[in-house]
């Protein structure tokens, strides 16, 4: 959603010099696509009555203008950061709503904008529940309290993936833990970016 918003901003056309007070416009078709998709995801994950959902709907009512895009991006960024910090709800609900791709896209946008810490936390949370889902699909047992480390070991032992993949997941676990515990100097912007891209590819392969 945030990446699509960035592409939408690139379609901006300035108004003619004699159009005083008009802010210009963006591609109306892409705007409608972005707004509709964003509202569907927000309503599915947060509900119609949630403040974020209603705020996004309100600030993007004016179709095809730059201010609607900028204001909508502000709301989506706030949603992504609150999710990463665990302020909204258990990430398990995200899995049940099947919106992996949307939140990994948010994580990518966050890291692309320099927010490596919430990006790492959000991507790590999605990874953890993704591993549980992979375990469920393969009949691999685990405890409710198991985190990434235990899930990773169990899945590798069951042959779900090889040792190299297991090692990558463990490196992502370390980054996620550092982000969650405020040890932001333990990893770099590039580490966070590599993590988000790697998790996206991993889940895209193993959850299809």
C-alpha positions in Angstrom: 0.0 0.0 0.0 2.8 2.4 0.9 4.8 1.4 -2.1 1.8 2.0 -4.4 1.3 5.4 -2.8 4.9 6.2 -3.6 4.3 5.3 -7.3 1.1 7.4 -7.2 3.0 10.5 -6.0 5.2 10.1 -9.1 2.2 10.8 -11.3 1.8 14.3 -9.9 1.0 17.0 -12.5 1.3 20.7 -11.5 -1.6 23.0 -12.4 -1.3 25.7 -15.0 0.0 29.0 -13.8 -3.4 30.6 -14.1 -5.0 28.0 -11.8 -4.6 29.9 -8.5 -5.3 27.8 -5.4 -5.4 24.5 -7.2 -2.8 22.0 -5.9 -2.6 19.9 -9.0 -3.5 16.2 -9.5 -2.3 12.6 -9.6 -3.5 9.7 -11.8 -7.1 9.2 -10.9 -7.2 5.5 -11.8 -4.2 4.6 -9.7 -5.6 6.8 -6.9 -8.8 4.8 -6.9 -7.0 1.5 -6.9 -4.7 2.5 -4.0 -7.5 4.0 -1.9 -9.8 1.0 -2.4 -7.1 -1.5 -1.6 -5.9 0.3 1.5 -9.5 0.6 2.8 -10.1 -3.1 2.3 -6.9 -4.0 4.2 -7.6 -1.6 7.0 -11.2 -2.8 7.4 -10.2 -6.4 7.4 -7.5 -6.0 10.0 -8.7 -3.2 12.2 -12.5 -3.0 11.5 -14.7 -0.4 10.0 -15.0 1.6 13.2 -11.4 1.8 14.1 -10.0 5.3 14.3 -7.2 4.6 11.8 -9.7 3.2 9.2 -12.1 6.1 9.6 -9.2 8.6 9.5 -7.8 7.2 6.3 -11.2 7.2 4.7 -11.8 10.8 5.7 -8.4 12.3 4.7 -8.5 10.6 1.2 -12.1 11.6 0.3 -10.9 14.3 -2.1 -10.1 12.1 -5.2 -7.0 12.5 -7.3 -5.2 15.3 -5.4 -1.8 15.2 -3.8 -3.0 16.2 -0.4 -5.1 13.1 -0.2 -2.2 10.9 -1.0 0.2 12.6 1.5 -2.4 12.5 4.3 -3.3 8.8 3.5 0.4 7.9 3.7 0.6 9.5 7.1 -2.2 7.3 8.4 -0.7 4.1 6.9 2.7 4.9 8.4 1.2 5.3 11.8 -0.6 1.9 11.4 2.7 0.2 10.4 4.6 1.7 13.3 1.9 0.8 15.9 1.7 -2.7 14.6 5.5 -3.0 14.8 5.4 -1.8 18.5 2.5 -4.2 19.3 0.0 -1.4 20.1 -2.9 -2.7 18.0 -3.4 -6.4 18.4 -1.8 -9.8 18.4 0.0 -10.5 15.1 -1.7 -13.8 15.0 -4.8 -11.9 13.8 -2.9 -10.7 10.8 -2.2 -14.3 9.8 -5.9 -15.2 10.1 -6.7 -12.2 7.9 -4.2 -13.4 5.4 -2.5 -10.0 4.9 1.1 -11.1 5.2 2.1 -9.3 2.0 0.6 -6.0 3.0 2.5 -5.8 6.3 5.7 -7.0 4.8 5.2 -4.2 2.2 4.8 -1.8 5.1 8.0 -3.1 6.7 9.8 -2.6 3.4 8.5 1.0 3.1 9.6 1.7 6.6 13.1 0.5 6.1 13.3 2.3 2.7 12.4 5.5 4.5 15.1 4.9 7.1 13.0 3.4 9.9 15.1 0.3 10.3 13.9 -0.5 13.9 10.1 -0.7 13.5 10.7 -2.5 10.1 12.8 -5.2 11.8 10.3 -5.6 14.6 7.3 -5.9 12.2 9.0 -8.3 9.8 10.2 -10.4 12.7 6.7 -10.7 14.1 5.3 -11.8 10.7 8.1 -14.3 10.4 7.3 -15.9 13.8 3.7 -16.5 12.9 4.7 -17.6 9.4 6.9 -20.3 10.9 3.9 -21.5 13.0 1.8 -21.7 9.9 4.4 -23.6 8.1 4.7 -26.0 11.0 0.9 -26.5 11.0 0.8 -27.2 7.3 3.6 -29.9 7.7 2.3 -31.4 10.9 5.3 -30.3 12.9 4.5 -30.0 16.6 5.4 -27.0 18.8 4.6 -25.4 22.0 2.4 -22.3 22.2 5.2 -20.5 23.9 7.8 -21.4 21.2 9.4 -18.5 19.5 11.4 -18.2 16.3 14.4 -20.2 17.6 12.4 -23.3 18.6 10.2 -23.2 15.6 13.2 -22.8 13.3 14.9 -25.8 14.9 11.8 -28.0 14.7 11.2 -27.2 11.0 14.8 -27.7 10.0 14.9 -31.0 11.8 11.7 -32.0 10.0 13.3 -31.2 6.6 11.1 -28.2 5.8 14.2 -26.4 4.6 18.0 -26.8 4.6 20.7 -25.7 7.1 21.5 -22.5 5.1 17.9 -21.3 5.4 17.9 -22.2 9.1 21.0 -20.1 9.6 19.4 -17.1 7.8 16.3 -17.3 9.9 18.4 -17.4 13.0 20.2 -14.2 11.9 16.8 -12.6 11.4 15.8 -13.7 14.9 18.8 -11.9 16.3 17.9 -8.6 14.5 14.3 -8.9 15.6 15.2 -9.4 19.2 17.6 -6.5 19.1 14.9 -4.3 17.7 12.3 -5.4 20.3 14.7 -4.9 23.2 16.0 -1.5 22.0 19.5 -2.6 21.1 19.3 -0.6 17.9 23.1 -0.3 17.5 23.5 -4.1 17.1 22.4 -4.0 13.4 22.5 -1.6 10.5 20.1 -0.2 8.0 21.3 -2.7 5.5 20.8 -5.6 7.9 17.2 -4.5 8.4 16.7 -4.2 4.7 18.2 -7.6 4.0 16.0 -9.1 6.7 12.8 -7.7 5.3 13.6 -8.8 1.7 14.7 -12.2 2.9 11.6 -12.9 5.0 9.4 -11.8 2.1 11.1 -14.3 -0.2 11.1 -17.0 2.4 7.4 -16.8 3.2 6.6 -16.4 -0.4 8.2 -19.7 -1.1 7.1 -21.7 1.9 3.5 -20.4 2.4 2.3 -21.1 -1.2 
